[in-house]
Amino acid sequence: MTNTQLPTRDAAVVVARDSNGLVAVLTAPFPLHGGEYLFLPGGRQEGDEKLDECAQRELREEAGITAATWRPLGSYAIVPGSTARLHLFEARDLTLGPQEPAPGEDDFKLMWWPMEEALAAVSEGRFLLQGGPLALLLADRLPTAA
């Protein structure tokens, strides 16, 4: 990977949990990687967008979800050679609406999974990108504020 290929913008990934504890999981075909994979809503910041705005936009666009309650789960380097970071969030108190897919996202399918099944899919290697599995593990394991 040359420096021109390194990420330059921060990104956000969201674990959206409904009132029953189900997690919003997306799936889409990734032919370059040989099949269909799971992932969580997320993506890179646009323009001068703040991180929370990025997370909110990506959740709305990719999953058609807005959330009233947000919890940061941590921030991590995307790759060692770049200053770009991946910011993980948990979203609760959800309102469902239509997906607003960006170009190239028309085949994103939304599913609702119990956390245990999403974590099992992590251990089975069914997620393509590392941010979703890390966000799921943190959302499941980090204590919530009392």
N, CA, C and O atoms as a GROMACS GRO file, in nm:
protein
  584
    1MET      N    1   0.085  -0.118   0.000
    1MET     CA    2   0.000   0.000   0.000
    1MET      C    3   0.090   0.124   0.000
    1MET      O    4   0.171   0.141   0.090
    2THR      N    5   0.075   0.209  -0.100
    2THR     CA    6   0.153   0.332  -0.104
    2THR      C    7   0.081   0.440  -0.025
    2THR      O    8  -0.037   0.426   0.007
    3ASN      N    9   0.152   0.547   0.006
    3ASN     CA   10   0.092   0.655   0.085
    3ASN      C   11  -0.031   0.714   0.018
    3ASN      O   12  -0.121   0.762   0.088
    4THR      N   13  -0.039   0.713  -0.114
    4THR     CA   14  -0.156   0.769  -0.182
    4THR      C   15  -0.280   0.681  -0.161
    4THR      O   16  -0.391   0.726  -0.187
    5GLN      N   17  -0.263   0.558  -0.115
    5GLN     CA   18  -0.375   0.468  -0.091
    5GLN      C   19  -0.419   0.466   0.055
    5GLN      O   20  -0.520   0.405   0.087
    6LEU      N   21  -0.346   0.532   0.143
    6LEU     CA   22  -0.381   0.531   0.284
    6LEU      C   23  -0.504   0.617   0.309
    6LEU      O   24  -0.520   0.720   0.244
    7PRO      N   25  -0.591   0.576   0.402
    7PRO     CA   26  -0.709   0.657   0.435
    7PRO      C   27  -0.666   0.793   0.490
    7PRO      O   28  -0.570   0.803   0.565
    8THR      N   29  -0.739   0.896   0.451
    8THR     CA   30  -0.707   1.031   0.498
    8THR      C   31  -0.820   1.090   0.581
    8THR      O   32  -0.800   1.191   0.649
    9ARG      N   33  -0.939   1.030   0.576
    9ARG     CA   34  -1.054   1.082   0.651
    9ARG      C   35  -1.096   0.983   0.758
    9ARG      O   36  -1.093   0.862   0.736
   10ASP      N   37  -1.136   1.034   0.873
   10ASP     CA   38  -1.188   0.948   0.979
   10ASP      C   39  -1.319   0.885   0.934
   10ASP      O   40  -1.383   0.932   0.840
   11ALA      N   41  -1.357   0.778   1.002
   11ALA     CA   42  -1.480   0.706   0.969
   11ALA      C   43  -1.552   0.668   1.098
   11ALA      O   44  -1.494   0.673   1.207
   12ALA      N   45  -1.678   0.632   1.084
   12ALA     CA   46  -1.760   0.589   1.198
   12ALA      C   47  -1.829   0.459   1.164
   12ALA      O   48  -1.864   0.433   1.049
   13VAL      N   49  -1.850   0.376   1.267
   13VAL     CA   50  -1.926   0.252   1.256
   13VAL      C   51  -2.024   0.251   1.373
   13VAL      O   52  -1.990   0.291   1.484
   14VAL      N   53  -2.148   0.204   1.346
   14VAL     CA   54  -2.255   0.214   1.446
   14VAL      C   55  -2.317   0.078   1.474
   14VAL      O   56  -2.356   0.004   1.384
   15VAL      N   57  -2.325   0.046   1.604
   15VAL     CA   58  -2.405  -0.068   1.651
   15VAL      C   59  -2.540  -0.009   1.691
   15VAL      O   60  -2.550   0.058   1.794
   16ALA      N   61  -2.643  -0.032   1.612
   16ALA     CA   62  -2.778   0.017   1.642
   16ALA      C   63  -2.856  -0.097   1.706
   16ALA      O   64  -2.874  -0.203   1.647
   17ARG      N   65  -2.904  -0.073   1.831
   17ARG     CA   66  -2.977  -0.176   1.906
   17ARG      C   67  -3.118  -0.127   1.935
   17ARG      O   68  -3.137  -0.018   1.989
   18ASP      N   69  -3.216  -0.209   1.898
   18ASP     CA   70  -3.355  -0.170   1.921
   18ASP      C   71  -3.396  -0.200   2.066
   18ASP      O   72  -3.315  -0.248   2.145
   19SER      N   73  -3.521  -0.171   2.100
   19SER     CA   74  -3.568  -0.187   2.238
   19SER      C   75  -3.569  -0.333   2.283
   19SER      O   76  -3.577  -0.360   2.402
   20ASN      N   77  -3.563  -0.426   2.189
   20ASN     CA   78  -3.556  -0.569   2.222
   20ASN      C   79  -3.412  -0.621   2.225
   20ASN      O   80  -3.388  -0.740   2.246
   21GLY      N   81  -3.315  -0.531   2.203
   21GLY     CA   82  -3.175  -0.570   2.202
   21GLY      C   83  -3.126  -0.624   2.070
   21GLY      O   84  -3.011  -0.666   2.060
   22LEU      N   85  -3.211  -0.623   1.966
   22LEU     CA   86  -3.167  -0.669   1.834
   22LEU      C   87  -3.075  -0.566   1.770
   22LEU      O   88  -3.090  -0.446   1.791
   23VAL      N   89  -2.981  -0.615   1.692
   23VAL     CA   90  -2.879  -0.532   1.628
   23VAL      C   91  -2.907  -0.520   1.479
   23VAL      O   92  -2.939  -0.618   1.413
   24ALA      N   93  -2.895  -0.397   1.426
   24ALA     CA   94  -2.908  -0.374   1.281
   24ALA      C   95  -2.781  -0.423   1.212
   24ALA      O   96  -2.672  -0.372   1.236
   25VAL      N   97  -2.798  -0.523   1.125
   25VAL     CA   98  -2.687  -0.580   1.050
   25VAL      C   99  -2.720  -0.566   0.902
   25VAL      O  100  -2.833  -0.592   0.860
   26LEU      N  101  -2.622  -0.524   0.824
   26LEU     CA  102  -2.639  -0.510   0.680
   26LEU      C  103  -2.565  -0.622   0.609
   26LEU      O  104  -2.468  -0.677   0.660
   27THR      N  105  -2.613  -0.654   0.491
   27THR     CA  106  -2.545  -0.752   0.406
   27THR      C  107  -2.548  -0.701   0.262
   27THR      O  108  -2.641  -0.632   0.221
   28ALA      N  109  -2.445  -0.736   0.188
   28ALA     CA  110  -2.437  -0.700   0.046
   28ALA      C  111  -2.332  -0.790  -0.019
   28ALA      O  112  -2.243  -0.842   0.049
   29PRO      N  113  -2.342  -0.807  -0.150
   29PRO     CA  114  -2.239  -0.885  -0.220
   29PRO      C  115  -2.110  -0.803  -0.235
   29PRO      O  116  -2.114  -0.683  -0.264
   30PHE      N  117  -1.998  -0.869  -0.216
   30PHE     CA  118  -1.867  -0.810  -0.237
   30PHE      C  119  -1.790  -0.904  -0.330
   30PHE      O  120  -1.708  -0.984  -0.284
   31PRO      N  121  -1.815  -0.895  -0.461
   31PRO     CA  122  -1.756  -0.989  -0.557
   31PRO      C  123  -1.603  -0.995  -0.549
   31PRO      O  124  -1.545  -1.102  -0.567
   32LEU      N  125  -1.539  -0.884  -0.523
   32LEU     CA  126  -1.393  -0.882  -0.513
   32LEU      C  127  -1.344  -0.975  -0.402
   32LEU      O  128  -1.234  -1.029  -0.410
   33HIS      N  129  -1.428  -0.993  -0.299
   33HIS     CA  130  -1.391  -1.077  -0.185
   33HIS      C  131  -1.460  -1.213  -0.188
   33HIS      O  132  -1.450  -1.289  -0.092
   34GLY      N  133  -1.530  -1.243  -0.296
   34GLY     CA  134  -1.581  -1.376  -0.317
   34GLY      C  135  -1.717  -1.409  -0.259
   34GLY      O  136  -1.749  -1.526  -0.240
   35GLY      N  137  -1.798  -1.308  -0.231
   35GLY     CA  138  -1.932  -1.343  -0.185
   35GLY      C  139  -2.003  -1.231  -0.112
   35GLY      O  140  -1.968  -1.114  -0.124
   36GLU      N  141  -2.104  -1.272  -0.038
   36GLU     CA  142  -2.184  -1.178   0.039
   36GLU      C  143  -2.130  -1.176   0.182
   36GLU      O  144  -2.098  -1.280   0.240
   37TYR      N  145  -2.120  -1.055   0.238
   37TYR     CA  146  -2.066  -1.038   0.373
   37TYR      C  147  -2.159  -0.951   0.455
   37TYR      O  148  -2.244  -0.879   0.403
   38LEU      N  149  -2.139  -0.959   0.585
   38LEU     CA  150  -2.211  -0.876   0.680
   38LEU      C  151  -2.127  -0.754   0.716
   38LEU      O  152  -2.004  -0.757   0.706
   39PHE      N  153  -2.194  -0.646   0.756
   39PHE     CA  154  -2.125  -0.528   0.804
   39PHE      C  155  -2.224  -0.444   0.881
   39PHE      O  156  -2.345  -0.466   0.873
   40LEU      N  157  -2.174  -0.347   0.956
   40LEU     CA  158  -2.258  -0.253   1.030
   40LEU      C  159  -2.262  -0.121   0.955
   40LEU      O  160  -2.172  -0.091   0.877
   41PRO      N  161  -2.366  -0.041   0.978
   41PRO     CA  162  -2.371   0.091   0.915
   41PRO      C  163  -2.247   0.173   0.951
   41PRO      O  164  -2.203   0.174   1.066
   42GLY      N  165  -2.193   0.240   0.853
   42GLY     CA  166  -2.077   0.324   0.878
   42GLY      C  167  -2.014   0.373   0.750
   42GLY      O  168  -2.050   0.331   0.640
   43GLY      N  169  -1.918   0.462   0.767
   43GLY     CA  170  -1.847   0.516   0.652
   43GLY      C  171  -1.763   0.636   0.690
   43GLY      O  172  -1.753   0.672   0.808
   44ARG      N  173  -1.705   0.697   0.591
   44ARG     CA  174  -1.610   0.808   0.612
   44ARG      C  175  -1.681   0.943   0.626
   44ARG      O  176  -1.790   0.965   0.574
   45GLN      N  177  -1.615   1.031   0.699
   45GLN     CA  178  -1.664   1.168   0.714
   45GLN      C  179  -1.668   1.236   0.578
   45GLN      O  180  -1.587   1.208   0.490
   46GLU      N  181  -1.763   1.327   0.564
   46GLU     CA  182  -1.774   1.408   0.442
   46GLU      C  183  -1.754   1.554   0.479
   46GLU      O  184  -1.812   1.604   0.576
   47GLY      N  185  -1.670   1.624   0.401
   47GLY     CA  186  -1.647   1.766   0.422
   47GLY      C  187  -1.602   1.797   0.564
   47GLY      O  188  -1.513   1.732   0.617
   48ASP      N  189  -1.666   1.897   0.625
   48ASP     CA  190  -1.629   1.936   0.762
   48ASP      C  191  -1.724   1.875   0.866
   48ASP      O  192  -1.739   1.928   0.976
   49GLU      N  193  -1.785   1.765   0.831
   49GLU     CA  194  -1.879   1.694   0.917
   49GLU      C  195  -1.810   1.649   1.047
   49GLU      O  196  -1.696   1.603   1.045
   50LYS      N  197  -1.880   1.664   1.159
   50LYS     CA  198  -1.831   1.614   1.288
   50LYS      C  199  -1.852   1.464   1.293
   50LYS      O  200  -1.933   1.409   1.219
   51LEU      N  201  -1.780   1.397   1.382
   51LEU     CA  202  -1.788   1.251   1.390
   51LEU      C  203  -1.928   1.202   1.424
   51LEU      O  204  -1.975   1.105   1.364
   52ASP      N  205  -1.995   1.267   1.518
   52ASP     CA  206  -2.130   1.223   1.552
   52ASP      C  207  -2.225   1.245   1.435
   52ASP      O  208  -2.317   1.166   1.414
   53GLU      N  209  -2.204   1.352   1.360
   53GLU     CA  210  -2.286   1.377   1.241
   53GLU      C  211  -2.262   1.269   1.135
   53GLU      O  212  -2.355   1.225   1.068
   54CYS      N  213  -2.137   1.228   1.121
   54CYS     CA  214  -2.102   1.121   1.027
   54CYS      C  215  -2.174   0.992   1.066
   54CYS      O  216  -2.236   0.927   0.982
   55ALA      N  217  -2.167   0.955   1.194
   55ALA     CA  218  -2.232   0.833   1.241
   55ALA      C  219  -2.383   0.840   1.218
   55ALA      O  220  -2.443   0.743   1.172
   56GLN      N  221  -2.443   0.953   1.250
   56GLN     CA  222  -2.588   0.970   1.232
   56GLN      C  223  -2.626   0.961   1.085
   56GLN      O  224  -2.725   0.896   1.051
   57ARG      N  225  -2.550   1.025   0.998
   57ARG     CA  226  -2.579   1.022   0.854
   57ARG      C  227  -2.567   0.881   0.798
   57ARG      O  228  -2.655   0.835   0.726
   58GLU      N  229  -2.459   0.814   0.832
   58GLU     CA  230  -2.437   0.679   0.780
   58GLU      C  231  -2.547   0.583   0.827
   58GLU      O  232  -2.594   0.500   0.748
   59LEU      N  233  -2.589   0.594   0.952
   59LEU     CA  234  -2.696   0.508   1.004
   59LEU      C  235  -2.826   0.536   0.929
   59LEU      O  236  -2.898   0.443   0.894
   60ARG      N  237  -2.856   0.663   0.906
   60ARG     CA  238  -2.978   0.701   0.834
   60ARG      C  239  -2.973   0.655   0.688
   60ARG      O  240  -3.068   0.596   0.638
   61GLU      N  241  -2.861   0.681   0.621
   61GLU     CA  242  -2.851   0.646   0.479
   61GLU      C  243  -2.852   0.495   0.457
   61GLU      O  244  -2.931   0.444   0.377
   62GLU      N  245  -2.767   0.424   0.528
   62GLU     CA  246  -2.749   0.282   0.500
   62GLU      C  247  -2.859   0.194   0.558
   62GLU      O  248  -2.893   0.091   0.501
   63ALA      N  249  -2.915   0.235   0.675
   63ALA     CA  250  -3.013   0.150   0.742
   63ALA      C  251  -3.150   0.214   0.757
   63ALA      O  252  -3.245   0.145   0.795
   64GLY      N  253  -3.164   0.343   0.729
   64GLY     CA  254  -3.292   0.410   0.747
   64GLY      C  255  -3.328   0.431   0.893
   64GLY      O  256  -3.446   0.435   0.928
   65ILE      N  257  -3.228   0.444   0.978
   65ILE     CA  258  -3.249   0.452   1.123
   65ILE      C  259  -3.198   0.586   1.176
   65ILE      O  260  -3.091   0.633   1.137
   66THR      N  261  -3.277   0.646   1.265
   66THR     CA  262  -3.230   0.758   1.345
   66THR      C  263  -3.233   0.713   1.491
   66THR      O  264  -3.311   0.625   1.528
   67ALA      N  265  -3.149   0.773   1.573
   67ALA     CA  266  -3.138   0.732   1.713
   67ALA      C  267  -3.136   0.853   1.804
   67ALA      O  268  -3.079   0.956   1.771
   68ALA      N  269  -3.200   0.839   1.920
   68ALA     CA  270  -3.204   0.946   2.019
   68ALA      C  271  -3.089   0.937   2.119
   68ALA      O  272  -3.049   1.038   2.176
   69THR      N  273  -3.035   0.818   2.140
   69THR     CA  274  -2.931   0.797   2.240
   69THR      C  275  -2.807   0.739   2.175
   69THR      O  276  -2.814   0.641   2.101
   70TRP      N  277  -2.692   0.802   2.202
   70TRP     CA  278  -2.565   0.762   2.143
   70TRP      C  279  -2.462   0.739   2.252
   70TRP      O  280  -2.457   0.813   2.351
   71ARG      N  281  -2.378   0.637   2.234
   71ARG     CA  282  -2.268   0.608   2.326
   71ARG      C  283  -2.142   0.581   2.246
   71ARG      O  284  -2.141   0.492   2.161
   72PRO      N  285  -2.035   0.658   2.271
   72PRO     CA  286  -1.908   0.629   2.203
   72PRO      C  287  -1.847   0.500   2.260
   72PRO      O  288  -1.852   0.477   2.381
   73LEU      N  289  -1.790   0.419   2.173
   73LEU     CA  290  -1.729   0.292   2.213
   73LEU      C  291  -1.578   0.292   2.198
   73LEU      O  292  -1.513   0.194   2.237
   74GLY      N  293  -1.521   0.397   2.144
   74GLY     CA  294  -1.377   0.404   2.130
   74GLY      C  295  -1.337   0.452   1.992
   74GLY      O  296  -1.419   0.463   1.901
   75SER      N  297  -1.209   0.480   1.979
   75SER     CA  298  -1.152   0.533   1.856
   75SER      C  299  -1.021   0.460   1.830
   75SER      O  300  -0.938   0.445   1.921
   76TYR      N  301  -1.001   0.415   1.707
   76TYR     CA  302  -0.887   0.329   1.674
   76TYR      C  303  -0.828   0.369   1.540
   76TYR      O  304  -0.898   0.418   1.452
   77ALA      N  305  -0.698   0.347   1.524
   77ALA     CA  306  -0.633   0.372   1.395
   77ALA      C  307  -0.694   0.280   1.290
   77ALA      O  308  -0.722   0.163   1.318
   78ILE      N  309  -0.713   0.332   1.170
   78ILE     CA  310  -0.764   0.249   1.061
   78ILE      C  311  -0.652   0.160   1.008
   78ILE      O  312  -0.669   0.039   0.992
   79VAL      N  313  -0.537   0.220   0.982
   79VAL     CA  314  -0.415   0.148   0.946
   79VAL      C  315  -0.298   0.221   1.009
   79VAL      O  316  -0.308   0.342   1.031
   80PRO      N  317  -0.188   0.153   1.039
   80PRO     CA  318  -0.077   0.216   1.110
   80PRO      C  319  -0.013   0.335   1.039
   80PRO      O  320   0.035   0.427   1.106
   81GLY      N  321  -0.012   0.337   0.907
   81GLY     CA  322   0.057   0.443   0.835
   81GLY      C  323  -0.024   0.568   0.810
   81GLY      O  324   0.021   0.656   0.737
   82SER      N  325  -0.143   0.578   0.868
   82SER     CA  326  -0.232   0.691   0.845
   82SER      C  327  -0.280   0.747   0.978
   82SER      O  328  -0.290   0.675   1.077
   83THR      N  329  -0.309   0.877   0.980
   83THR     CA  330  -0.365   0.937   1.101
   83THR      C  331  -0.518   0.922   1.107
   83THR      O  332  -0.579   0.957   1.208
   84ALA      N  333  -0.579   0.870   1.002
   84ALA     CA  334  -0.724   0.850   1.001
   84ALA      C  335  -0.763   0.748   1.108
   84ALA      O  336  -0.695   0.648   1.129
   85ARG      N  337  -0.875   0.776   1.174
   85ARG     CA  338  -0.922   0.691   1.283
   85ARG      C  339  -1.062   0.640   1.256
   85ARG      O  340  -1.140   0.701   1.182
   86LEU      N  341  -1.094   0.527   1.317
   86LEU     CA  342  -1.226   0.466   1.310
   86LEU      C  343  -1.292   0.487   1.446
   86LEU      O  344  -1.239   0.444   1.549
   87HIS      N  345  -1.407   0.552   1.447
   87HIS     CA  346  -1.478   0.586   1.570
   87HIS      C  347  -1.603   0.498   1.578
   87HIS      O  348  -1.685   0.495   1.486
   88LEU      N  349  -1.616   0.428   1.688
   88LEU     CA  350  -1.723   0.332   1.706
   88LEU      C  351  -1.829   0.388   1.800
   88LEU      O  352  -1.796   0.453   1.900
   89PHE      N  353  -1.956   0.363   1.767
   89PHE     CA  354  -2.068   0.415   1.844
   89PHE      C  355  -2.173   0.307   1.864
   89PHE      O  356  -2.186   0.215   1.783
   90GLU      N  357  -2.248   0.321   1.973
   90GLU     CA  358  -2.370   0.243   1.992
   90GLU      C  359  -2.486   0.341   1.988
   90GLU      O  360  -2.479   0.447   2.050
   91ALA      N  361  -2.592   0.306   1.916
   91ALA     CA  362  -2.711   0.391   1.903
   91ALA      C  363  -2.831   0.314   1.958
   91ALA      O  364  -2.850   0.196   1.929
   92ARG      N  365  -2.912   0.384   2.038
   92ARG     CA  366  -3.034   0.324   2.095
   92ARG      C  367  -3.149   0.423   2.082
   92ARG      O  368  -3.132   0.534   2.033
   93ASP      N  369  -3.266   0.381   2.126
   93ASP     CA  370  -3.388   0.462   2.114
   93ASP      C  371  -3.408   0.498   1.967
   93ASP      O  372  -3.404   0.615   1.928
   94LEU      N  373  -3.428   0.394   1.888
   94LEU     CA  374  -3.427   0.404   1.743
   94LEU      C  375  -3.564   0.438   1.685
   94LEU      O  376  -3.668   0.401   1.739
   95THR      N  377  -3.560   0.509   1.573
   95THR     CA  378  -3.677   0.533   1.490
   95THR      C  379  -3.643   0.483   1.351
   95THR      O  380  -3.539   0.517   1.295
   96LEU      N  381  -3.732   0.401   1.295
   96LEU     CA  382  -3.707   0.342   1.163
   96LEU      C  383  -3.774   0.424   1.054
   96LEU      O  384  -3.885   0.473   1.070
   97GLY      N  385  -3.703   0.438   0.943
   97GLY     CA  386  -3.754   0.507   0.826
   97GLY      C  387  -3.697   0.440   0.702
   97GLY      O  388  -3.640   0.331   0.711
   98PRO      N  389  -3.712   0.504   0.588
   98PRO     CA  390  -3.659   0.443   0.464
   98PRO      C  391  -3.508   0.458   0.456
   98PRO      O  392  -3.451   0.557   0.502
   99GLN      N  393  -3.444   0.358   0.396
   99GLN     CA  394  -3.301   0.370   0.368
   99GLN      C  395  -3.282   0.479   0.263
   99GLN      O  396  -3.367   0.499   0.176
  100GLU      N  397  -3.169   0.548   0.271
  100GLU     CA  398  -3.133   0.654   0.177
  100GLU      C  399  -2.997   0.621   0.116
  100GLU      O  400  -2.899   0.691   0.142
  101PRO      N  401  -2.990   0.514   0.037
  101PRO     CA  402  -2.859   0.467  -0.009
  101PRO      C  403  -2.787   0.566  -0.100
  101PRO      O  404  -2.846   0.629  -0.187
  102ALA      N  405  -2.657   0.577  -0.074
  102ALA     CA  406  -2.569   0.654  -0.163
  102ALA      C  407  -2.543   0.569  -0.288
  102ALA      O  408  -2.571   0.449  -0.288
  103PRO      N  409  -2.491   0.629  -0.394
  103PRO     CA  410  -2.457   0.550  -0.512
  103PRO      C  411  -2.368   0.431  -0.475
  103PRO      O  412  -2.270   0.446  -0.402
  104GLY      N  413  -2.403   0.315  -0.525
  104GLY     CA  414  -2.327   0.195  -0.496
  104GLY      C  415  -2.376   0.119  -0.372
  104GLY      O  416  -2.323   0.013  -0.340
  105GLU      N  417  -2.476   0.174  -0.302
  105GLU     CA  418  -2.527   0.110  -0.181
  105GLU      C  419  -2.669   0.056  -0.198
  105GLU      O  420  -2.734   0.021  -0.100
  106ASP      N  421  -2.718   0.050  -0.321
  106ASP     CA  422  -2.856   0.008  -0.346
  106ASP      C  423  -2.884  -0.136  -0.307
  106ASP      O  424  -2.999  -0.172  -0.283
  107ASP      N  425  -2.781  -0.219  -0.300
  107ASP     CA  426  -2.803  -0.360  -0.268
  107ASP      C  427  -2.782  -0.392  -0.119
  107ASP      O  428  -2.777  -0.509  -0.082
  108PHE      N  429  -2.769  -0.289  -0.035
  108PHE     CA  430  -2.756  -0.312   0.110
  108PHE      C  431  -2.889  -0.360   0.164
  108PHE      O  432  -2.991  -0.294   0.147
  109LYS      N  433  -2.889  -0.475   0.231
  109LYS     CA  434  -3.010  -0.531   0.291
  109LYS      C  435  -2.997  -0.523   0.443
  109LYS      O  436  -2.897  -0.565   0.500
  110LEU      N  437  -3.101  -0.470   0.507
  110LEU     CA  438  -3.104  -0.456   0.652
  110LEU      C  439  -3.170  -0.577   0.715
  110LEU      O  440  -3.275  -0.623   0.671
  111MET      N  441  -3.106  -0.629   0.820
  111MET     CA  442  -3.161  -0.740   0.898
  111MET      C  443  -3.146  -0.705   1.046
  111MET      O  444  -3.064  -0.622   1.084
  112TRP      N  445  -3.228  -0.769   1.129
  112TRP     CA  446  -3.220  -0.748   1.274
  112TRP      C  447  -3.181  -0.881   1.339
  112TRP      O  448  -3.250  -0.981   1.323
  113TRP      N  449  -3.070  -0.880   1.411
  113TRP     CA  450  -3.016  -1.002   1.470
  113TRP      C  451  -3.002  -0.988   1.620
  113TRP      O  452  -2.970  -0.880   1.670
  114PRO      N  453  -3.026  -1.096   1.695
  114PRO     CA  454  -2.988  -1.096   1.836
  114PRO      C  455  -2.836  -1.077   1.847
  114PRO      O  456  -2.761  -1.123   1.761
  115MET      N  457  -2.791  -1.010   1.951
  115MET     CA  458  -2.648  -0.985   1.968
  115MET      C  459  -2.569  -1.115   1.965
  115MET      O  460  -2.461  -1.120   1.906
  116GLU      N  461  -2.622  -1.220   2.026
  116GLU     CA  462  -2.549  -1.348   2.030
  116GLU      C  463  -2.525  -1.402   1.890
  116GLU      O  464  -2.418  -1.456   1.862
  117GLU      N  465  -2.623  -1.388   1.802
  117GLU     CA  466  -2.606  -1.436   1.664
  117GLU      C  467  -2.508  -1.349   1.586
  117GLU      O  468  -2.430  -1.400   1.505
  118ALA      N  469  -2.511  -1.218   1.610
  118ALA     CA  470  -2.415  -1.129   1.544
  118ALA      C  471  -2.273  -1.163   1.589
  118ALA      O  472  -2.181  -1.165   1.507
  119LEU      N  473  -2.255  -1.189   1.718
  119LEU     CA  474  -2.122  -1.225   1.768
  119LEU      C  475  -2.079  -1.362   1.715
  119LEU      O  476  -1.960  -1.382   1.689
  120ALA      N  477  -2.172  -1.454   1.698
  120ALA     CA  478  -2.138  -1.584   1.637
  120ALA      C  479  -2.092  -1.563   1.493
  120ALA      O  480  -1.997  -1.629   1.449
  121ALA      N  481  -2.157  -1.473   1.419
  121ALA     CA  482  -2.116  -1.444   1.281
  121ALA      C  483  -1.976  -1.383   1.278
  121ALA      O  484  -1.900  -1.407   1.183
  122VAL      N  485  -1.942  -1.305   1.380
  122VAL     CA  486  -1.805  -1.252   1.391
  122VAL      C  487  -1.706  -1.367   1.399
  122VAL      O  488  -1.608  -1.370   1.326
  123SER      N  489  -1.732  -1.462   1.489
  123SER     CA  490  -1.638  -1.573   1.508
  123SER      C  491  -1.632  -1.665   1.386
  123SER      O  492  -1.535  -1.738   1.367
  124GLU      N  493  -1.737  -1.662   1.303
  124GLU     CA  494  -1.739  -1.743   1.180
  124GLU      C  495  -1.674  -1.671   1.062
  124GLU      O  496  -1.666  -1.728   0.953
  125GLY      N  497  -1.628  -1.548   1.082
  125GLY     CA  498  -1.563  -1.473   0.974
  125GLY      C  499  -1.658  -1.420   0.870
  125GLY      O  500  -1.619  -1.403   0.754
  126ARG      N  501  -1.783  -1.393   0.907
  126ARG     CA  502  -1.884  -1.350   0.810
  126ARG      C  503  -1.886  -1.198   0.789
  126ARG      O  504  -1.957  -1.150   0.701
  127PHE      N  505  -1.808  -1.123   0.868
  127PHE     CA  506  -1.797  -0.978   0.850
  127PHE      C  507  -1.676  -0.949   0.764
  127PHE      O  508  -1.571  -1.011   0.780
  128LEU      N  509  -1.690  -0.855   0.672
  128LEU     CA  510  -1.581  -0.822   0.581
  128LEU      C  511  -1.479  -0.727   0.646
  128LEU      O  512  -1.359  -0.748   0.634
  129LEU      N  513  -1.528  -0.625   0.712
  129LEU     CA  514  -1.442  -0.521   0.769
  129LEU      C  515  -1.428  -0.539   0.919
  129LEU      O  516  -1.518  -0.592   0.984
  130GLN      N  517  -1.315  -0.495   0.974
  130GLN     CA  518  -1.286  -0.517   1.115
  130GLN      C  519  -1.364  -0.427   1.211
  130GLN      O  520  -1.380  -0.462   1.327
  131GLY      N  521  -1.412  -0.312   1.166
  131GLY     CA  522  -1.480  -0.218   1.254
  131GLY      C  523  -1.608  -0.273   1.314
  131GLY      O  524  -1.636  -0.251   1.432
  132GLY      N  525  -1.687  -0.344   1.234
  132GLY     CA  526  -1.813  -0.400   1.283
  132GLY      C  527  -1.793  -0.501   1.396
  132GLY      O  528  -1.855  -0.487   1.501
  133PRO      N  529  -1.707  -0.601   1.377
  133PRO     CA  530  -1.684  -0.696   1.485
  133PRO      C  531  -1.634  -0.629   1.613
  133PRO      O  532  -1.679  -0.663   1.722
  134LEU      N  533  -1.540  -0.536   1.601
  134LEU     CA  534  -1.490  -0.467   1.720
  134LEU      C  535  -1.601  -0.389   1.788
  134LEU      O  536  -1.613  -0.393   1.910
  135ALA      N  537  -1.682  -0.318   1.711
  135ALA     CA  538  -1.793  -0.241   1.768
  135ALA      C  539  -1.893  -0.333   1.839
  135ALA      O  540  -1.940  -0.301   1.948
  136LEU      N  541  -1.925  -0.447   1.778
  136LEU     CA  542  -2.018  -0.542   1.841
  136LEU      C  543  -1.962  -0.593   1.973
  136LEU      O  544  -2.033  -0.597   2.074
  137LEU      N  545  -1.835  -0.632   1.974
  137LEU     CA  546  -1.774  -0.684   2.096
  137LEU      C  547  -1.774  -0.578   2.206
  137LEU      O  548  -1.804  -0.609   2.322
  138LEU      N  549  -1.741  -0.456   2.171
  138LEU     CA  550  -1.739  -0.348   2.271
  138LEU      C  551  -1.879  -0.315   2.321
  138LEU      O  552  -1.898  -0.296   2.441
  139ALA      N  553  -1.976  -0.308   2.232
  139ALA     CA  554  -2.114  -0.278   2.273
  139ALA      C  555  -2.166  -0.386   2.366
  139ALA      O  556  -2.242  -0.358   2.459
  140ASP      N  557  -2.126  -0.510   2.341
  140ASP     CA  558  -2.172  -0.622   2.423
  140ASP      C  559  -2.103  -0.626   2.558
  140ASP      O  560  -2.163  -0.667   2.658
  141ARG      N  561  -1.976  -0.584   2.563
  141ARG     CA  562  -1.895  -0.605   2.683
  141ARG      C  563  -1.875  -0.482   2.772
  141ARG      O  564  -1.858  -0.496   2.893
  142LEU      N  565  -1.878  -0.362   2.713
  142LEU     CA  566  -1.854  -0.243   2.794
  142LEU      C  567  -1.976  -0.214   2.881
  142LEU      O  568  -2.089  -0.220   2.833
  143PRO      N  569  -1.954  -0.184   3.008
  143PRO     CA  570  -2.068  -0.154   3.094
  143PRO      C  571  -2.134  -0.023   3.051
  143PRO      O  572  -2.068   0.071   3.007
  144THR      N  573  -2.266  -0.019   3.064
  144THR     CA  574  -2.339   0.106   3.034
  144THR      C  575  -2.337   0.192   3.159
  144THR      O  576  -2.322   0.141   3.270
  145ALA      N  577  -2.352   0.322   3.140
  145ALA     CA  578  -2.353   0.415   3.253
  145ALA      C  579  -2.472   0.385   3.344
  145ALA      O  580  -2.581   0.353   3.297
  146ALA      N  581  -2.448   0.395   3.471
  146ALA     CA  582  -2.555   0.366   3.569
  146ALA      C  583  -2.646   0.485   3.590
  146ALA      O  584  -2.740   0.477   3.668
   0.00000   0.00000   0.00000
